[in-house]
Amino acid sequence: MPSPEPRSGPQERRVLEALVTLGGSGSSADVNASLNMRPTELHRILSRCVERELITREPHPRRDQPRAPQLLFTVTAAGRARLAERG
């Protein structure tokens, strides 16, 4: 029997909420401006959310400009559904 999909933890939920607050998309710096996490911890959580298809990770449209973010993270329908769940 396959194991059920793990529920998002409180840190994943905070990241999803931060992205929704940003309008659904943002760079890791945008997300971290409201969460104030260690960059390595945030990267780990963002990567886990991508693996679980709660968010997408794409090249940032402004990545070619000096000091611009390299990646853009966007909440998926599955991520929004996860936020709608209790707990």
Helices and strands as residue ranges (DSSP letters): H 10-21, E 25-26, H 28-35, H 39-51, E 55-59, E 71-75, H 77-84
